[in-house]
Structures are given as structure tokens and as C-alpha cells.
Amino acid sequence: MIYVALPDAAAREAKADGREKTEGRRLSFYLAMEEYVARRLNTGDDCFFMWQVEPTVIFGRNQLIENEVNLDYCRQRGIATFRRKSGGGCVYADMGNVMLSYVTRDENVNFTFNKYINLVALVLYKLGIEAKASGRNDILIEGRKVSGNAFYHIPGHSIVHGTMLYDTDMENMVGAITPSNAKLRSKGVESVRQHIALLKDYTSLSLDELKAFVRRELCQTEMVLTDSDIRSIEEMEQEYLSDEFVYGRNPRYSITRRGRLEGVGELEVRMELKNGVVKRANVLGDFFVVGDVDGQLLSRLRGTALEVEALRQALPERLDDVILHLDREAFIAFLMGRRD
């Protein structure tokens, strides 16, 4: 695996601007960097890099920002907010933890995701930490989450990224993110801390030493980006900074279905109906997209009566080809409001 590094000149320039203490970039830059590595460098080997940011909240591409982020708290504390192109849930990051990015030409998203999760778990295991891959996207230590991950696919490549909690500001983590009752009954710091594992409690290594260990274990060679690469990444970054991308379109719908489907995640489906027929639909949540949501799912709902048999005829039999682990019958029951 190749480690992708920033050029020293770019790091010095960023530090001179005072944008960050070490890496010197906001989160949107690293999202663009992942995409640039996949789209432009087109290396035959897998690529990996690590990064850190000042306090930031990052939410999934299918999430409604008002539902997931305490915007008033973030504004008061100077916490940045960004949307990513992968699915999954909302996470908080700061200089006390490290973010991991993995880019591969393998287009089998399920295989790629599992491979990456197990690679990271194995690295921690080599440190004597009993880390295990669990659930849809987590790495756990003693049943507590130390790493959450998400992925998305572009033609020819898969991108996986996630957190590695070494230490973090728990007050900011709790205050910046608005969890649903299904995920967490209490918003208190103590309650959250019971669900989170911090690596500082399991290793004597400093954060910098941990990063060096991860890099040595996963990467054999290094590729340093050029100044030209940096300029191109900064151009690509502008999409992630646009209001249209960050806030999206949030139209009003006549019916909203909210809930959690086991193995899929949190779902919120909004439908505008006329004479019992779906005219517009949108789906939000922390689920993982493995296909074309609009083309394979939402377009099939439009023009369909909100009735079980009509939905069965309209929707493809394999919805797990669109949203990971989504069962058609369970989704139809969800749309009809027939869940406990």
C-alpha cells in the first residue's frame, strides 16, 4: 500500500496561514484529496493517508443537517461543519483523534469495506489491543466504539474513510451532534463515554507514535503530492464548500416515515402525495449506499400508489443492491407505516 503525503511546502504554507497546527487544512480539503487520488492519480496500488483537523462535524451525504448537527452549539464553539459523499452517520473530529483514508481500485464495495475494517483492527491487535470489527462499520474495544467508518464508490475506485479515537473533547462531541433516541437515550457526556473507547487508555504510545506505527504497518512506499496536485485538490475542494452541497435541497413532503431498520440504519423517507400517488420522494439517513438511490429507488417510487402491491411491482426485488442490507418487504412495510 502507498502512503500519500503532502509536500513540505504546502504544509509550511498552511501553517504560516495559521489554519491548523500540524497538517494545516480544513476537512473539506482531505475529502477532495481522497477524490483526487482516486480520479487523477489512478495508481494500481491501494493508497492510504491520515489527517487531523480542528474541531469539526462531518455528516453523511444522505443526512439532513438540521436533524444531525446542533448548529447553534457549533457556531458558538467555532466548530466547522461539512458534508461528505459517503453514507453513514454524523461524527465529530478534532486534533485529539486521527482520520484515516483508504483508496483502492477494487470496485466490490462490500469486499473493500470488510478488508479495510479488518486491516485497521489487525493493526490495533498488533499493539496488544483486543480490537474487533463489528456491526456495519465499527471497530470495537471491549464492546465500545473506537473507530467508525464509511465508504463510497466512484467509477473505477472505492473510497473508505473513518475515525480513529485516541482522545477527544467529549463535551464537544456530545454538544455538536444531535443523536436520535434510537441510538442514544441520554445526551450526557458520561453516557456517551460509556459507548466510546479512547486508545490513550489502551496504549502507552502518544498519538504521533500511534500514527507512525499505523503507517509502518500498512504502507510500504510513499508518494508525495506535487504543488500542482495541491492546486488541483483545492479546486476540487470548492464543491465541498458550496452551500448547495453542504445544505442540499430540503423540500417539504406530505408524509414522513422515520425509524431504524436492523442492519440498515436510521431512515427518514419523505413523500409528497397526490390522490394517494407518490409525486416526489427523498430518503435520508445514515445508511450505506451501494447503488443508484435516485435511479434504482426514488424514481421507481414516483408515480406509484402508496399501496403494498403497487410498491412491490414498482420496486426492484434486490434493494440491497441500492442500500446495504435493505430488504424490499421491510422497506415497503416501513413506507406503509406498519412498523412497531
N, C-alpha and C positions, 0 to 999 in steps of 0.2 A: 504494500500500500504506500502511496506517495503522500507526504505531508506538504500541504500548500501553505507557504509563508508569505507574509507581506514584506516588501522591500524595506530596508532600513530607512531609506529616505522618506518614504510615506509615513512610517512610524514616527520619525523625528518631526515631520511637518505637523502631524496631528497633535503631537504632544505640545508643540510650540503654540498651537491654537488653543490649548487648554481644554480640548474637547473630552479628554479622558486621560487618566493617569498612566495607563500602560499601553493598551492596544490603540486607543485614540480614535475610535469610531463608534457611531451610534448603531443600534441593532439593525436598522434597515440596510446599512452597508454590507453586513455579513449575510443577510438574506440574498442581496443582489450578488454577493461574491459566490455563494453556492450556485446560483443560477448561471453565473458567468462561467464558472469552472465546468459545469455540465454542458452548456450550449456552445462555448467558444473553444475551450482547450481540448475537449474531445479525446482525452487520453485513454489509452487502452487499459490502464491500471486504475484500481479504485483510488479515490482521493479522500483525504481527511484533514480537518484543521479544527483548532479550538479557539475560542474567543470569549471575551468578557465585556460587560457593559455596565455603565452606571445604572441606578435603579430604573427598571423598565418592565412594563407589562406587555406580553405578546399574546394575541388571541387568534384562534383558528379562522380559516377562510370562510367557514360557514356559520360563524357566530355573529350575533348582534351585539355590538359593542356596549350598548346601554344595559343589556342583560348580564354581561360578564364582568364589566370593569366599573369600579367606583370612581367615576371621572372627577368628582369634586375632591375626593381624597388625593388622587393623583396630581391634580392641579395644585393643591395646597402643598404637597410634599415635593413637587418638581419631578414626579415620576413620569417618564415618557411612555407613550402607548403606540404599538404598531400591530398591524395585521400581517399574518404570514399566508403563504399559498398552500400550506398543508392543512389537513383537517386536525381533529383533536381539540383539546380544551385549552383554557386560558392558563398561562403560567407567569410567574414573577421571576425576574433575574436581577442580580446585582453583582458587585465585584467580589462578593463572598462565595460565589459559585462559578462554574465554568460551563460554557455551552459547547456542544460537540456537533460537528457537521461531517456527513459522510455522503460521498457522491460515487455512484457506480453506473456502469453501462448495462448492468443486468436490469431487464425490464419486468421481471417477475416480482411484483411488489411484496407479496407475502413472503417469498423466499428471502428477498433482500432484507426486509424488516427483521425477520427472525434471525438471520445471520448477524446483522449489526447488533441487535439486543444481546445475543449470546456472546459476541466478541467483547462487548463492554463488561458484561457480567464476569467473563473469564479473566479480564484484566484485574478486576477487583478481587477475584478469588486468589489470584497470584500474590496479592498483598496480604493474604490471610483473612480476607473479609468474606463472610458467607453471604454473597450476593446471588440472587436468583431472578431469572426472568419470570414475570408473572403477568397474568391478565392480558389486555390488548396491547399495552405499550409501556409497561412499567418494569423497573428493576427494583427489587425489594431487599432490604436487610432486616432480618428478624421480623418480617411481616410489615415493615414500614418502607415507604417510598423514598428512594434516593435518586432515582432518575426517571423522568417521564419523556417520551419520545413521540415524534410524529413523522409522516412521510408524504411525499407527493411524487407524481410521475410526470415527466416531460418526454417527448419523443426521443427514444434512444437512451434515456437515463432515468434513474431513480435517485431521489434525494431524501436522506433521513437526517433529522436533527433532533437534539434534545438537551435536557439539563443534566448536570452532574452536581448535586448539592454537597458542597464541602462545608460551607457555613452560609448564613443568610440573615437578613433583617426580618425576623418573624413578624414583627409589628407591621411592617410594610407589606409583607406577603398577605397577611390577613386583611389589612385595611384596603389594599388596592384591588383585590379580586372579590367578586360577589359570588360565592358558591351557592348552588341550588340546595334545597333541603334534602334532596335525594342523595347528594354527595356528602354533605356535612351538616349535621344538625346544629352545631354551635359554631359561631364565628370567632370564638375566643382563641387567643394565642395558645393557651395550654392545650385546647382541643386539637388544634392544627398540629402542634408539636408532637402529639401522640401518634400522628399518622405519618410524620416525616422523619427520615434518618439523615443525619449530617455526618459526612465522612470524617470530620475532625474528631468525632467521638470513637472512631474505629481504627485510626491510624496515627502514627507519630509524625508522618510526613506533613510538611507545610503544603499549602495549595500549589505553590510553584514547583515543589518537588513532586507532588502528585501529577501535575501536568507533564512534567518531564518523563515520569515513569510511563504514563499512558502513551505518550508519543513514541518512546523507545519500543514499547511492546507492540504497537500497532503498525508503525511505519518503518520502512527500510531505507527509503530515499526521500529527498526533499526537492521541491520545486518552488523557486522564488518568483513571485509575480513581478512583472516589469512595471515601470511608471506608466507605460501605455495601458497595461492591463488595469491599473488602478483608475485611470481616467475613464475607461470603458465601464468599469464597475460603478463608478459614481454616476455615469449617465444612466445605467440600468436602474440604479437606486431611486431615481426620480419617480418611477412608477409606484414604489412602495411608500413614497412620501405624499402622493396625491390624495386629496380629500375623497375622490371617487373610490379609490382602492381602500383607504382606511375605514371610511364610514359606510360605503356601499349604498345601495338603494333599499330603503326600508318602507315599502308600500304598506297600506292598511288592507286587512283582509277581513272577511265576514266571520270566518271560523278559525280558531287557533287550537291545535291539539299539542299538548305538552306532556312529556313523560320520559321515562328511561326504558329502553329495551335492552334486555340482558345480552351482553356480548357486543352490542352495537354502540351504546352510549346515550347521551341526552339528545332528544329530538324535539324540535318545535316546528310543526308544519302549519303554515298559514294559507288559507284558501279563500278566494273570493268566489262566491257562488251566485248564479242567476237561474231561477227556476230549477234549482236542485242540481245544476250542472257547474262543474269547476271551470271558471274562466281564467283565473290566474292562481298560481301556487308557488310557494317558496318553502324550502326546508333549511333549517338552521340547526346547529348543534355541534357537539364535539366528536362526532363520528369520523371514520376514516373513509375517504373517497378513493375508490379503485377503478372507477369508470367515469362516464359522462353523465353527471347528475341531470343536467338540463335535457340532453338528447335522449337518454335512456329512461328517465324517470319523470321529470316535471312536464316535459312535452306530452307524455302519454296521459298525464292527468288532465291536461287542458282539453276541454270539450267532452269530458267524461262525467256521467251522472255519478253522484256520490251514493252509490249503491254497491253492495258486495259483488254481485255478478258482473256489473259493468266494470268495476275496478279489476276483477280477475281477468276479464277479456282485454283490458287496456294495458295492464302492467306485464312486463316480461316475467317469465317463470323464475328466472335466476336474478333476483335483486342483489344477491351477494357479489355479483359481478360489477355492481354500481357502488354500493356502500358495504363495507366489510361486515360480514356476518348478518346482513339484513335478510330476514325471511319474508317472502311475499305475503303469506297468510297473516303473519304477525303484524306486518305493516298495514294491511287492509283493516284489520281489527283496530289498529291504532287510529287510522283515518276515520273510522266509523265511531270512535269514542267508546269502544267496547273493551276497555281495559280496566282492571281492578284498581 
